[in-house]
Amino acid sequence: MELDSPAAERVGWSFIALYTLAFMSTSLLFLAPVLVTLALKVNSLVGIQQAPSGLALVAGTGALLAMFGSPIFGKLSDRTASPFGMRRPWMVIGLVGGSLGILIVALAPDITILLVGWCIAQLLFNALLAAMVAVIPDQVPIGQRGLISGILGVGMPIASVSATFLVNLFTGNQLAMFLAPCAIAGCFILIFAVSAMHNWAFLLGPSFVVGVGNGLILGYLMLRSGLVPRPMALLGLIGGPLLCLAGIAVLFGVVPQGGPQQSLAAMPEFFWELALGIYLTVKGFRPAAAISQPARTATNELIPAI
């Protein structure tokens, strides 16, 4: 379903699930620094005595910008005309720009730079939030809006707990404490922003899962192990990225789905999988490579191969 089409038909549970994850992820972007990491960063810069006033200055300024930024970006997204729709560009811009602001906060050497970074994060994350909220009137018929709003409300405390849990996982690494929530939340947001453009289940399957799994991962393992001839494994390493790039091009409407460009990009992956199947059926794994790889213990000590 298109992100910008009128809300005429009932949305399915796959759309609801994906939208809920994306909305919870948007909340996670705000809550992780607000609940934990921002206060820790301010304390590390100005000391425990000045931390309360410093945190109040940073958080208050960010909240003021957010109060004005959200309606402004909402109006801008309403008037956006692009090949990718009204909401999708602001989702991506908000995610990338806000994450850049969080990176500035994480690396800030003083409270002034931290304040600048937090203002950038608040403004652009609110651009993302405005576009995400607008999906309900854009896509969801009136009869389902209460249900979906209720589901999103339940997701808010889950996002709060997840934010605290994620930050605690990376205790001791301040940069990871700031960026890990952005990375994890960003994956779900980008999947929703991109996949709503077309049949997401079909496109994410053949284009990405096959390209990454069968092409990149399997090709890399076969290349490192030497279980199949090197040129064959290299074909998988070439075909996987090409298939992923073709899928991205289809998702963004650069090339038509099932068109000659996508078919041509899929050829190396096709021949890699065909060659691998025929080779293993006829010859199997190369015996010399299979027995020559030394094993490792849990302590990473080498055990000679038999």
URHURA-V953535 format. One record per helix or strand of 2 or more residues. SS is the DSSP state (helix for helix, strand for strand). FROM is the first residue (numbers start at 1). TO is the last residue. If there is no record, write none. Layout:
# URHURA-V953535
[[SS FROM TO] [SS FROM TO]]
This chain:
# URHURA-V953535
[[helix 13 78] [helix 88 107] [helix 111 139] [helix 142 169] [helix 174 195] [helix 200 225] [helix 230 251] [helix 260 282] [helix 287 292] [strand 295 296] [strand 302 303]]
